Structure formats: structure tokens, C-alpha cells
Amino acid sequence: MASDTRNVFISHIHEDDSGLEKLKNLLESHGVTIRDYSISLDNPNNAHSESYIKTEPPFPR
């Protein structure tokens, strides 16, 4: 059986973080596993070079 894992990118501005939390909670209540790779002060984007940007993401496709 094929994997049911899907990767979804949700673009938002930080002012909408509370709405994002509501969406994540709704999805989790329906059995969806959330992997949050949001960029923040605690988890900065280290994309400083073209080679870094082109590397594989930190999660399976």
C-alpha cells in the first residue's frame, strides 16, 4: 500500500500564528500528524548560499 503521508506548505505571516495553531489543532483532531518546520527566531532559515538552498529538505518526500 502506498504511503498516505503528504507534505503541505502553508504560507502565512507571523500575525496569523494563532490561526495556524487553530488549523494545526483541527487537523490533529482528525488524525493528521503535524510536522512543523516553521522559520522563527528559535529556528532560523540558514539559507545563505545557493548550494544550501538546493539541498534536500530535512524530511522525506
PQR file of N, CA, C, O and H, with PARSE charges and radii, in Angstrom:
ATOM      1  N   MET A   1       0.844  -1.183   0.000 -0.4000 1.5000
ATOM      2  CA  MET A   1       0.000   0.000   0.000 -0.0000 2.0000
ATOM      3  C   MET A   1       0.887   1.244   0.000  0.5500 1.7000
ATOM      4  O   MET A   1       1.880   1.306   0.725 -0.5500 1.4000
ATOM      5  N   ALA A   2       0.528   2.220  -0.807 -0.4000 1.5000
ATOM      6  CA  ALA A   2       1.299   3.464  -0.885 -0.0000 2.0000
ATOM      7  C   ALA A   2       1.166   4.253   0.412  0.5500 1.7000
ATOM      8  O   ALA A   2       0.170   4.148   1.129 -0.5500 1.4000
ATOM      9  H   ALA A   2      -0.279   2.169  -1.396  0.4000 1.0000
ATOM     10  N   SER A   3       2.176   5.028   0.687 -0.4000 1.5000
ATOM     11  CA  SER A   3       2.161   5.862   1.886 -0.0000 2.0000
ATOM     12  C   SER A   3       1.071   6.927   1.779  0.5500 1.7000
ATOM     13  O   SER A   3       0.838   7.487   0.708 -0.5500 1.4000
ATOM     14  H   SER A   3       2.985   5.113   0.105  0.4000 1.0000
ATOM     15  N   ASP A   4       0.412   7.196   2.897 -0.4000 1.5000
ATOM     16  CA  ASP A   4      -0.589   8.253   2.933 -0.0000 2.0000
ATOM     17  C   ASP A   4       0.003   9.564   3.417  0.5500 1.7000
ATOM     18  O   ASP A   4      -0.736  10.515   3.674 -0.5500 1.4000
ATOM     19  H   ASP A   4       0.601   6.741   3.767  0.4000 1.0000
ATOM     20  N   THR A   5       1.323   9.633   3.546 -0.4000 1.5000
ATOM     21  CA  THR A   5       1.987  10.845   4.011 -0.0000 2.0000
ATOM     22  C   THR A   5       1.960  11.897   2.912  0.5500 1.7000
ATOM     23  O   THR A   5       2.281  11.622   1.756 -0.5500 1.4000
ATOM     24  H   THR A   5       1.923   8.861   3.337  0.4000 1.0000
ATOM     25  N   ARG A   6       1.581  13.073   3.287 -0.4000 1.5000
ATOM     26  CA  ARG A   6       1.567  14.211   2.373 -0.0000 2.0000
ATOM     27  C   ARG A   6       2.299  15.366   3.042  0.5500 1.7000
ATOM     28  O   ARG A   6       2.209  15.549   4.256 -0.5500 1.4000
ATOM     29  H   ARG A   6       1.321  13.296   4.226  0.4000 1.0000
ATOM     30  N   ASN A   7       3.017  16.137   2.249 -0.4000 1.5000
ATOM     31  CA  ASN A   7       3.670  17.344   2.743 -0.0000 2.0000
ATOM     32  C   ASN A   7       2.885  18.538   2.225  0.5500 1.7000
ATOM     33  O   ASN A   7       2.629  18.652   1.027 -0.5500 1.4000
ATOM     34  H   ASN A   7       3.090  15.989   1.263  0.4000 1.0000
ATOM     35  N   VAL A   8       2.508  19.421   3.129 -0.4000 1.5000
ATOM     36  CA  VAL A   8       1.738  20.606   2.773 -0.0000 2.0000
ATOM     37  C   VAL A   8       2.486  21.836   3.274  0.5500 1.7000
ATOM     38  O   VAL A   8       2.872  21.912   4.440 -0.5500 1.4000
ATOM     39  H   VAL A   8       2.716  19.328   4.103  0.4000 1.0000
ATOM     40  N   PHE A   9       2.680  22.781   2.390 -0.4000 1.5000
ATOM     41  CA  PHE A   9       3.326  24.038   2.749 -0.0000 2.0000
ATOM     42  C   PHE A   9       2.233  25.071   2.994  0.5500 1.7000
ATOM     43  O   PHE A   9       1.379  25.290   2.135 -0.5500 1.4000
ATOM     44  H   PHE A   9       2.366  22.720   1.442  0.4000 1.0000
ATOM     45  N   ILE A  10       2.256  25.697   4.147 -0.4000 1.5000
ATOM     46  CA  ILE A  10       1.274  26.727   4.480 -0.0000 2.0000
ATOM     47  C   ILE A  10       2.020  28.039   4.653  0.5500 1.7000
ATOM     48  O   ILE A  10       2.774  28.216   5.609 -0.5500 1.4000
ATOM     49  H   ILE A  10       2.950  25.519   4.845  0.4000 1.0000
ATOM     50  N   SER A  11       1.805  28.947   3.728 -0.4000 1.5000
ATOM     51  CA  SER A  11       2.444  30.252   3.793 -0.0000 2.0000
ATOM     52  C   SER A  11       1.571  31.187   4.610  0.5500 1.7000
ATOM     53  O   SER A  11       0.365  31.286   4.380 -0.5500 1.4000
ATOM     54  H   SER A  11       1.192  28.803   2.951  0.4000 1.0000
ATOM     55  N   HIS A  12       2.185  31.872   5.563 -0.4000 1.5000
ATOM     56  CA  HIS A  12       1.435  32.813   6.401 -0.0000 2.0000
ATOM     57  C   HIS A  12       2.407  33.829   6.990  0.5500 1.7000
ATOM     58  O   HIS A  12       3.623  33.636   6.978 -0.5500 1.4000
ATOM     59  H   HIS A  12       3.164  31.792   5.749  0.4000 1.0000
ATOM     60  N   ILE A  13       1.843  34.901   7.501 -0.4000 1.5000
ATOM     61  CA  ILE A  13       2.654  35.894   8.205 -0.0000 2.0000
ATOM     62  C   ILE A  13       2.516  35.646   9.700  0.5500 1.7000
ATOM     63  O   ILE A  13       1.530  35.063  10.150 -0.5500 1.4000
ATOM     64  H   ILE A  13       0.855  35.057   7.512  0.4000 1.0000
ATOM     65  N   HIS A  14       3.488  36.081  10.454 -0.4000 1.5000
ATOM     66  CA  HIS A  14       3.514  35.781  11.889 -0.0000 2.0000
ATOM     67  C   HIS A  14       2.298  36.325  12.632  0.5500 1.7000
ATOM     68  O   HIS A  14       1.922  35.792  13.676 -0.5500 1.4000
ATOM     69  H   HIS A  14       4.289  36.555  10.089  0.4000 1.0000
ATOM     70  N   GLU A  15       1.684  37.375  12.106 -0.4000 1.5000
ATOM     71  CA  GLU A  15       0.481  37.909  12.745 -0.0000 2.0000
ATOM     72  C   GLU A  15      -0.660  36.881  12.734  0.5500 1.7000
ATOM     73  O   GLU A  15      -1.601  36.991  13.520 -0.5500 1.4000
ATOM     74  H   GLU A  15       1.989  37.808  11.258  0.4000 1.0000
ATOM     75  N   ASP A  16      -0.574  35.882  11.840 -0.4000 1.5000
ATOM     76  CA  ASP A  16      -1.606  34.845  11.729 -0.0000 2.0000
ATOM     77  C   ASP A  16      -1.244  33.568  12.472  0.5500 1.7000
ATOM     78  O   ASP A  16      -1.880  32.535  12.262 -0.5500 1.4000
ATOM     79  H   ASP A  16       0.191  35.793  11.202  0.4000 1.0000
ATOM     80  N   ASP A  17      -0.234  33.618  13.337 -0.4000 1.5000
ATOM     81  CA  ASP A  17       0.199  32.410  14.049 -0.0000 2.0000
ATOM     82  C   ASP A  17      -0.925  31.749  14.832  0.5500 1.7000
ATOM     83  O   ASP A  17      -0.989  30.521  14.889 -0.5500 1.4000
ATOM     84  H   ASP A  17       0.283  34.458  13.507  0.4000 1.0000
ATOM     85  N   SER A  18      -1.816  32.537  15.437 -0.4000 1.5000
ATOM     86  CA  SER A  18      -2.902  31.922  16.209 -0.0000 2.0000
ATOM     87  C   SER A  18      -3.845  31.154  15.290  0.5500 1.7000
ATOM     88  O   SER A  18      -4.357  30.104  15.677 -0.5500 1.4000
ATOM     89  H   SER A  18      -1.764  33.535  15.390  0.4000 1.0000
ATOM     90  N   GLY A  19      -4.080  31.655  14.091 -0.4000 1.5000
ATOM     91  CA  GLY A  19      -4.908  30.937  13.123 -0.0000 2.0000
ATOM     92  C   GLY A  19      -4.240  29.657  12.666  0.5500 1.7000
ATOM     93  O   GLY A  19      -4.905  28.647  12.439 -0.5500 1.4000
ATOM     94  H   GLY A  19      -3.664  32.508  13.777  0.4000 1.0000
ATOM     95  N   LEU A  20      -2.923  29.701  12.533 -0.4000 1.5000
ATOM     96  CA  LEU A  20      -2.183  28.500  12.151 -0.0000 2.0000
ATOM     97  C   LEU A  20      -2.304  27.447  13.244  0.5500 1.7000
ATOM     98  O   LEU A  20      -2.473  26.263  12.950 -0.5500 1.4000
ATOM     99  H   LEU A  20      -2.383  30.522  12.717  0.4000 1.0000
ATOM    100  N   GLU A  21      -2.220  27.860  14.478 -0.4000 1.5000
ATOM    101  CA  GLU A  21      -2.376  26.917  15.592 -0.0000 2.0000
ATOM    102  C   GLU A  21      -3.756  26.277  15.557  0.5500 1.7000
ATOM    103  O   GLU A  21      -3.888  25.075  15.788 -0.5500 1.4000
ATOM    104  H   GLU A  21      -2.083  28.821  14.717  0.4000 1.0000
ATOM    105  N   LYS A  22      -4.788  27.071  15.268 -0.4000 1.5000
ATOM    106  CA  LYS A  22      -6.150  26.531  15.174 -0.0000 2.0000
ATOM    107  C   LYS A  22      -6.239  25.506  14.048  0.5500 1.7000
ATOM    108  O   LYS A  22      -6.864  24.459  14.218 -0.5500 1.4000
ATOM    109  H   LYS A  22      -4.681  28.047  15.080  0.4000 1.0000
ATOM    110  N   LEU A  23      -5.627  25.791  12.907 -0.4000 1.5000
ATOM    111  CA  LEU A  23      -5.631  24.860  11.782 -0.0000 2.0000
ATOM    112  C   LEU A  23      -4.910  23.570  12.148  0.5500 1.7000
ATOM    113  O   LEU A  23      -5.401  22.477  11.868 -0.5500 1.4000
ATOM    114  H   LEU A  23      -5.120  26.642  12.769  0.4000 1.0000
ATOM    115  N   LYS A  24      -3.744  23.699  12.776 -0.4000 1.5000
ATOM    116  CA  LYS A  24      -2.996  22.503  13.176 -0.0000 2.0000
ATOM    117  C   LYS A  24      -3.799  21.671  14.175  0.5500 1.7000
ATOM    118  O   LYS A  24      -3.823  20.444  14.079 -0.5500 1.4000
ATOM    119  H   LYS A  24      -3.345  24.587  13.004  0.4000 1.0000
ATOM    120  N   ASN A  25      -4.454  22.327  15.128 -0.4000 1.5000
ATOM    121  CA  ASN A  25      -5.278  21.602  16.101 -0.0000 2.0000
ATOM    122  C   ASN A  25      -6.442  20.895  15.418  0.5500 1.7000
ATOM    123  O   ASN A  25      -6.769  19.762  15.771 -0.5500 1.4000
ATOM    124  H   ASN A  25      -4.434  23.324  15.205  0.4000 1.0000
ATOM    125  N   LEU A  26      -7.067  21.548  14.447 -0.4000 1.5000
ATOM    126  CA  LEU A  26      -8.172  20.940  13.717 -0.0000 2.0000
ATOM    127  C   LEU A  26      -7.698  19.701  12.961  0.5500 1.7000
ATOM    128  O   LEU A  26      -8.336  18.649  13.010 -0.5500 1.4000
ATOM    129  H   LEU A  26      -6.801  22.468  14.160  0.4000 1.0000
ATOM    130  N   LEU A  27      -6.575  19.836  12.264 -0.4000 1.5000
ATOM    131  CA  LEU A  27      -6.037  18.699  11.517 -0.0000 2.0000
ATOM    132  C   LEU A  27      -5.678  17.548  12.452  0.5500 1.7000
ATOM    133  O   LEU A  27      -5.984  16.392  12.162 -0.5500 1.4000
ATOM    134  H   LEU A  27      -6.057  20.690  12.223  0.4000 1.0000
ATOM    135  N   GLU A  28      -5.035  17.861  13.564 -0.4000 1.5000
ATOM    136  CA  GLU A  28      -4.666  16.822  14.527 -0.0000 2.0000
ATOM    137  C   GLU A  28      -5.898  16.125  15.095  0.5500 1.7000
ATOM    138  O   GLU A  28      -5.857  14.924  15.362 -0.5500 1.4000
ATOM    139  H   GLU A  28      -4.787  18.800  13.800  0.4000 1.0000
ATOM    140  N   SER A  29      -6.992  16.863  15.283 -0.4000 1.5000
ATOM    141  CA  SER A  29      -8.216  16.262  15.812 -0.0000 2.0000
ATOM    142  C   SER A  29      -8.835  15.275  14.831  0.5500 1.7000
ATOM    143  O   SER A  29      -9.684  14.466  15.203 -0.5500 1.4000
ATOM    144  H   SER A  29      -7.025  17.838  15.066  0.4000 1.0000
ATOM    145  N   HIS A  30      -8.400  15.351  13.568 -0.4000 1.5000
ATOM    146  CA  HIS A  30      -8.867  14.426  12.539 -0.0000 2.0000
ATOM    147  C   HIS A  30      -7.806  13.379  12.200  0.5500 1.7000
ATOM    148  O   HIS A  30      -7.882  12.719  11.163 -0.5500 1.4000
ATOM    149  H   HIS A  30      -7.710  16.008  13.266  0.4000 1.0000
ATOM    150  N   GLY A  31      -6.824  13.236  13.079 -0.4000 1.5000
ATOM    151  CA  GLY A  31      -5.825  12.186  12.925 -0.0000 2.0000
ATOM    152  C   GLY A  31      -4.652  12.510  12.029  0.5500 1.7000
ATOM    153  O   GLY A  31      -3.880  11.617  11.678 -0.5500 1.4000
ATOM    154  H   GLY A  31      -6.763  13.772  13.921  0.4000 1.0000
ATOM    155  N   VAL A  32      -4.499  13.771  11.649 -0.4000 1.5000
ATOM    156  CA  VAL A  32      -3.385  14.177  10.797 -0.0000 2.0000
ATOM    157  C   VAL A  32      -2.172  14.469  11.671  0.5500 1.7000
ATOM    158  O   VAL A  32      -2.274  15.204  12.653 -0.5500 1.4000
ATOM    159  H   VAL A  32      -5.126  14.497  11.933  0.4000 1.0000
ATOM    160  N   THR A  33      -1.023  13.895  11.317 -0.4000 1.5000
ATOM    161  CA  THR A  33       0.220  14.150  12.032 -0.0000 2.0000
ATOM    162  C   THR A  33       0.847  15.428  11.485  0.5500 1.7000
ATOM    163  O   THR A  33       1.009  15.581  10.274 -0.5500 1.4000
ATOM    164  H   THR A  33      -0.940  13.298  10.520  0.4000 1.0000
ATOM    165  N   ILE A  34       1.193  16.331  12.374 -0.4000 1.5000
ATOM    166  CA  ILE A  34       1.760  17.628  12.001 -0.0000 2.0000
ATOM    167  C   ILE A  34       3.269  17.621  12.232  0.5500 1.7000
ATOM    168  O   ILE A  34       3.744  17.239  13.301 -0.5500 1.4000
ATOM    169  H   ILE A  34       1.062  16.207  13.357  0.4000 1.0000
ATOM    170  N   ARG A  35       4.013  18.048  11.213 -0.4000 1.5000
ATOM    171  CA  ARG A  35       5.457  18.286  11.343 -0.0000 2.0000
ATOM    172  C   ARG A  35       5.669  19.743  10.986  0.5500 1.7000
ATOM    173  O   ARG A  35       5.581  20.112   9.815 -0.5500 1.4000
ATOM    174  H   ARG A  35       3.627  18.358  10.344  0.4000 1.0000
ATOM    175  N   ASP A  36       5.942  20.557  11.955 -0.4000 1.5000
ATOM    176  CA  ASP A  36       6.035  21.995  11.756 -0.0000 2.0000
ATOM    177  C   ASP A  36       7.493  22.409  11.571  0.5500 1.7000
ATOM    178  O   ASP A  36       8.300  22.301  12.495 -0.5500 1.4000
ATOM    179  H   ASP A  36       6.013  20.257  12.907  0.4000 1.0000
ATOM    180  N   TYR A  37       7.821  22.881  10.374 -0.4000 1.5000
ATOM    181  CA  TYR A  37       9.175  23.347  10.070 -0.0000 2.0000
ATOM    182  C   TYR A  37       9.185  24.866   9.916  0.5500 1.7000
ATOM    183  O   TYR A  37       9.928  25.411   9.100 -0.5500 1.4000
ATOM    184  H   TYR A  37       7.166  22.968   9.624  0.4000 1.0000
ATOM    185  N   SER A  38       8.357  25.541  10.705 -0.4000 1.5000
ATOM    186  CA  SER A  38       8.256  26.990  10.610 -0.0000 2.0000
ATOM    187  C   SER A  38       9.593  27.659  10.904  0.5500 1.7000
ATOM    188  O   SER A  38      10.387  27.186  11.718 -0.5500 1.4000
ATOM    189  H   SER A  38       7.754  25.098  11.369  0.4000 1.0000
ATOM    190  N   ILE A  39       9.811  28.758  10.225 -0.4000 1.5000
ATOM    191  CA  ILE A  39      11.005  29.568  10.455 -0.0000 2.0000
ATOM    192  C   ILE A  39      10.652  30.600  11.515  0.5500 1.7000
ATOM    193  O   ILE A  39       9.646  31.299  11.403 -0.5500 1.4000
ATOM    194  H   ILE A  39       9.167  29.142   9.565  0.4000 1.0000
ATOM    195  N   SER A  40      11.486  30.690  12.544 -0.4000 1.5000
ATOM    196  CA  SER A  40      11.259  31.630  13.639 -0.0000 2.0000
ATOM    197  C   SER A  40      12.617  32.042  14.203  0.5500 1.7000
ATOM    198  O   SER A  40      13.659  31.614  13.708 -0.5500 1.4000
ATOM    199  H   SER A  40      12.304  30.122  12.635  0.4000 1.0000
ATOM    200  N   LEU A  41      12.594  32.860  15.220 -0.4000 1.5000
ATOM    201  CA  LEU A  41      13.855  33.234  15.866 -0.0000 2.0000
ATOM    202  C   LEU A  41      14.544  32.011  16.462  0.5500 1.7000
ATOM    203  O   LEU A  41      15.772  31.935  16.479 -0.5500 1.4000
ATOM    204  H   LEU A  41      11.747  33.208  15.622  0.4000 1.0000
ATOM    205  N   ASP A  42      13.749  31.043  16.956 -0.4000 1.5000
ATOM    206  CA  ASP A  42      14.306  29.824  17.530 -0.0000 2.0000
ATOM    207  C   ASP A  42      14.756  28.831  16.460  0.5500 1.7000
ATOM    208  O   ASP A  42      15.601  27.974  16.721 -0.5500 1.4000
ATOM    209  H   ASP A  42      12.751  31.105  16.942  0.4000 1.0000
ATOM    210  N   ASN A  43      14.199  28.945  15.268 -0.4000 1.5000
ATOM    211  CA  ASN A  43      14.515  28.042  14.165 -0.0000 2.0000
ATOM    212  C   ASN A  43      14.716  28.880  12.896  0.5500 1.7000
ATOM    213  O   ASN A  43      13.846  28.901  12.026 -0.5500 1.4000
ATOM    214  H   ASN A  43      13.513  29.641  15.056  0.4000 1.0000
ATOM    215  N   PRO A  44      15.855  29.566  12.790 -0.5600 1.5000
ATOM    216  CA  PRO A  44      16.066  30.489  11.671  0.2800 2.0000
ATOM    217  C   PRO A  44      16.319  29.771  10.346  0.5500 1.7000
ATOM    218  O   PRO A  44      16.716  28.606  10.317 -0.5500 1.4000
ATOM    219  N   ASN A  45      16.084  30.480   9.276 -0.4000 1.5000
ATOM    220  CA  ASN A  45      16.389  29.989   7.938 -0.0000 2.0000
ATOM    221  C   ASN A  45      17.878  30.251   7.702  0.5500 1.7000
ATOM    222  O   ASN A  45      18.327  31.397   7.730 -0.5500 1.4000
ATOM    223  H   ASN A  45      15.762  31.426   9.300  0.4000 1.0000
ATOM    224  N   ASN A  46      18.626  29.192   7.472 -0.4000 1.5000
ATOM    225  CA  ASN A  46      20.074  29.321   7.274 -0.0000 2.0000
ATOM    226  C   ASN A  46      20.464  29.340   5.806  0.5500 1.7000
ATOM    227  O   ASN A  46      21.584  28.974   5.448 -0.5500 1.4000
ATOM    228  H   ASN A  46      18.262  28.262   7.449  0.4000 1.0000
ATOM    229  N   ALA A  47      19.545  29.763   4.965 -0.4000 1.5000
ATOM    230  CA  ALA A  47      19.800  29.765   3.525 -0.0000 2.0000
ATOM    231  C   ALA A  47      20.660  30.959   3.133  0.5500 1.7000
ATOM    232  O   ALA A  47      20.146  32.018   2.772 -0.5500 1.4000
ATOM    233  H   ALA A  47      18.636  30.059   5.256  0.4000 1.0000
ATOM    234  N   HIS A  48      21.960  30.776   3.210 -0.4000 1.5000
ATOM    235  CA  HIS A  48      22.885  31.854   2.876 -0.0000 2.0000
ATOM    236  C   HIS A  48      23.619  31.609   1.569  0.5500 1.7000
ATOM    237  O   HIS A  48      24.305  32.493   1.057 -0.5500 1.4000
ATOM    238  H   HIS A  48      22.377  29.916   3.503  0.4000 1.0000
ATOM    239  N   SER A  49      23.471  30.408   1.033 -0.4000 1.5000
ATOM    240  CA  SER A  49      24.176  30.112  -0.209 -0.0000 2.0000
ATOM    241  C   SER A  49      23.281  29.284  -1.125  0.5500 1.7000
ATOM    242  O   SER A  49      22.371  28.589  -0.673 -0.5500 1.4000
ATOM    243  H   SER A  49      22.913  29.690   1.449  0.4000 1.0000
ATOM    244  N   GLU A  50      23.558  29.375  -2.404 -0.4000 1.5000
ATOM    245  CA  GLU A  50      22.767  28.637  -3.386 -0.0000 2.0000
ATOM    246  C   GLU A  50      22.841  27.133  -3.142  0.5500 1.7000
ATOM    247  O   GLU A  50      21.835  26.442  -3.297 -0.5500 1.4000
ATOM    248  H   GLU A  50      24.298  29.939  -2.772  0.4000 1.0000
ATOM    249  N   SER A  51      24.008  26.609  -2.764 -0.4000 1.5000
ATOM    250  CA  SER A  51      24.146  25.172  -2.536 -0.0000 2.0000
ATOM    251  C   SER A  51      23.305  24.714  -1.346  0.5500 1.7000
ATOM    252  O   SER A  51      22.758  23.611  -1.367 -0.5500 1.4000
ATOM    253  H   SER A  51      24.826  27.171  -2.638  0.4000 1.0000
ATOM    254  N   TYR A  52      23.194  25.555  -0.295 -0.4000 1.5000
ATOM    255  CA  TYR A  52      22.363  25.202   0.860 -0.0000 2.0000
ATOM    256  C   TYR A  52      20.893  25.134   0.448  0.5500 1.7000
ATOM    257  O   TYR A  52      20.184  24.201   0.822 -0.5500 1.4000
ATOM    258  H   TYR A  52      23.638  26.451  -0.278  0.4000 1.0000
ATOM    259  N   ILE A  53      20.447  26.103  -0.306 -0.4000 1.5000
ATOM    260  CA  ILE A  53      19.045  26.175  -0.720 -0.0000 2.0000
ATOM    261  C   ILE A  53      18.673  24.961  -1.561  0.5500 1.7000
ATOM    262  O   ILE A  53      17.540  24.486  -1.482 -0.5500 1.4000
ATOM    263  H   ILE A  53      21.023  26.861  -0.610  0.4000 1.0000
ATOM    264  N   LYS A  54      19.601  24.449  -2.361 -0.4000 1.5000
ATOM    265  CA  LYS A  54      19.307  23.338  -3.261 -0.0000 2.0000
ATOM    266  C   LYS A  54      19.440  21.971  -2.618  0.5500 1.7000
ATOM    267  O   LYS A  54      19.184  20.964  -3.278 -0.5500 1.4000
ATOM    268  H   LYS A  54      20.522  24.835  -2.425  0.4000 1.0000
ATOM    269  N   THR A  55      19.834  21.898  -1.340 -0.4000 1.5000
ATOM    270  CA  THR A  55      19.968  20.606  -0.691 -0.0000 2.0000
ATOM    271  C   THR A  55      18.608  20.038  -0.368  0.5500 1.7000
ATOM    272  O   THR A  55      17.605  20.750  -0.361 -0.5500 1.4000
ATOM    273  H   THR A  55      20.041  22.716  -0.804  0.4000 1.0000
ATOM    274  N   GLU A  56      18.586  18.739  -0.099 -0.4000 1.5000
ATOM    275  CA  GLU A  56      17.343  18.063   0.220 -0.0000 2.0000
ATOM    276  C   GLU A  56      16.734  18.612   1.508  0.5500 1.7000
ATOM    277  O   GLU A  56      17.461  19.020   2.413 -0.5500 1.4000
ATOM    278  H   GLU A  56      19.401  18.160  -0.104  0.4000 1.0000
ATOM    279  N   PRO A  57      15.404  18.624   1.593 -0.5600 1.5000
ATOM    280  CA  PRO A  57      14.748  19.085   2.832  0.2800 2.0000
ATOM    281  C   PRO A  57      15.013  18.111   3.965  0.5500 1.7000
ATOM    282  O   PRO A  57      15.446  16.985   3.720 -0.5500 1.4000
ATOM    283  N   PRO A  58      14.756  18.532   5.226 -0.5600 1.5000
ATOM    284  CA  PRO A  58      15.056  17.694   6.377  0.2800 2.0000
ATOM    285  C   PRO A  58      14.001  16.617   6.643  0.5500 1.7000
ATOM    286  O   PRO A  58      14.011  16.008   7.712 -0.5500 1.4000
ATOM    287  N   PHE A  59      13.098  16.371   5.701 -0.4000 1.5000
ATOM    288  CA  PHE A  59      12.051  15.386   5.871 -0.0000 2.0000
ATOM    289  C   PHE A  59      11.897  14.573   4.603  0.5500 1.7000
ATOM    290  O   PHE A  59      12.256  15.049   3.527 -0.5500 1.4000
ATOM    291  H   PHE A  59      13.090  16.865   4.832  0.4000 1.0000
ATOM    292  N   PRO A  60      11.375  13.366   4.697 -0.5600 1.5000
ATOM    293  CA  PRO A  60      11.208  12.546   3.487  0.2800 2.0000
ATOM    294  C   PRO A  60      10.126  13.118   2.581  0.5500 1.7000
ATOM    295  O   PRO A  60       9.161  13.725   3.046 -0.5500 1.4000
ATOM    296  N   ARG A  61      10.302  12.917   1.307 -0.4000 1.5000
ATOM    297  CA  ARG A  61       9.305  13.385   0.335 -0.0000 2.0000
ATOM    298  C   ARG A  61       8.226  12.375   0.165  0.5500 1.7000
ATOM    299  O   ARG A  61       7.296  12.590  -0.613 -0.5500 1.4000
ATOM    300  H   ARG A  61      11.086  12.424   0.930  0.4000 1.0000
TER
END
